[in-house]
Amino acid sequence: MSANAAFNPFAVAQQEFDRIADLIGLDSGARQLLRNPVREYHFQIPVRMDDGKVQVFAGYRIQHNDARGPCKGGIRFHPQETVDTVRALSMWMTWKCAVTDLPLGGGKGGVICDPHNLSPREQEAICRGWVRQVFSNVGPVSDIPAPDVMTTSQHMLWMLDEYETMRGGHHPGMITGKPVGMGGSLGRTQATGYGVVYTLREALKELELAPADTTASVQGFGNVAQYAIELYHRLGGKVTCVSCWDQAAKESFCYVRESGVDLKELQGITDHFGGIDQAKAEAAGYKVLPGDEWLAQDVDILIPAALENQITAENVMRINDRVKVIAEGANGPTSPEADPVLAERGIFVIPDFLANAGGVTCSYFEQVQSNMNYYWELGEVLSKLDVKMTSAYYDVSDLARKHKVPMRDAAYMLAIDRVAMSCRDRGWI
Ligand code: NAD
């Protein structure tokens, strides 16, 4: 989703696909099939608003590919949602599930709406209306939605309740991102940030760097960033800079402490949107710098964990010569133009759809637990997550070494090849 009308995420997703399809010499049948979603549902959701008038919302569910298993992907509520955003996200979900070798395909959904301006009752009506429209096309064996931007575990529960009311019986594996105790999985909150650090830990091993000898700078201080910092600290690393958006100032800032930030102290002065209280941070002795300085810090590791399109052709040369690894926690933090420059500079990039796949991996665990109606302890979830992320990391890194390509290209090659092979095995192409 972008405020910039000229930016079409689906065109970008297709360009990336075409580039890798050329690289691996993908046959024409697979290209035609995988370049576009297999199925799209576009529908209207009429809602009687609190003022008594009816408002009609546009809703979508797009299934990019389900050759490897049921589709999986979030539902986004956003006023600037477009069908091409949903298409792009559904395609990325296919690659993300395939690179981690989950038995799932890719899907994504959305409703064009702004939850800021909707009462809880109106949001519930949208959730139930969304399910009524795609009832026959989603579910534990076909397509499993999850939360995304501006949707929460409450939205997921309303959707599940509507689905179970229509279908009869209990089907908690129909949707993930449910609250713990209502079919959710322990560990989901930590999963993405921890997953980033599981892959970072392996990259450091390959680069023969001891975590305790490294420092990192992190963009963002939300869910992904905070858990990534927690685990990286436990490995012995030192984070010297974090940045976040300041809602009052309407700009972002960096908070720097050369001796290392204190995670607990910062969490104590951070709101639930991941915004740090600047005055309190200054009082605690943090140096405050402009928001884009996280990138120029004298550190070994950068962890962008905030937004897309943050490392670009314009600023990529500002990255300090000392930086050896970038672990992409956010989705799409590096622009396609910046990527070759990072490669030339010898910076090792763990690409987003590998590094941040801990979230979807834990969602998959949630679905498995829901289908069994048997829920695992936290330790079991996290150790399974570590195994999955570590093996995905080595699948990609072995391929990157074999073909002498960057990690991002190797991740795409692996994912596209796996999906194409499943389509071939099924006799589709
Ligand atoms: P979040 O809303 O919890 O936190 C976002 C953080 O980014 C906040 O600290 C915010 O202040 C900061 N931020 C916003 N604009 C900024 C700016 N201009 N400069 C610096 N900081 C800024 O979000 P999250 O769940 O941690 O997600 C972060 C990224 O990770 C997103 O790209 C998201 O799509 C991706 N991601 C998240 C998950 C997940 O499970 N949460 C999974 C996969 C990918």
Residues whose N, C-alpha, C, O or C-beta is under 5 A from the ligand:
A	BS01	NAD	T192 Q219 G220 F221 G222 N223 V224 A225 S243 C244 W245 S252 F273 G274 G275 G291 A305 A306 L307 E308 G329 A330 N331 N356 G359
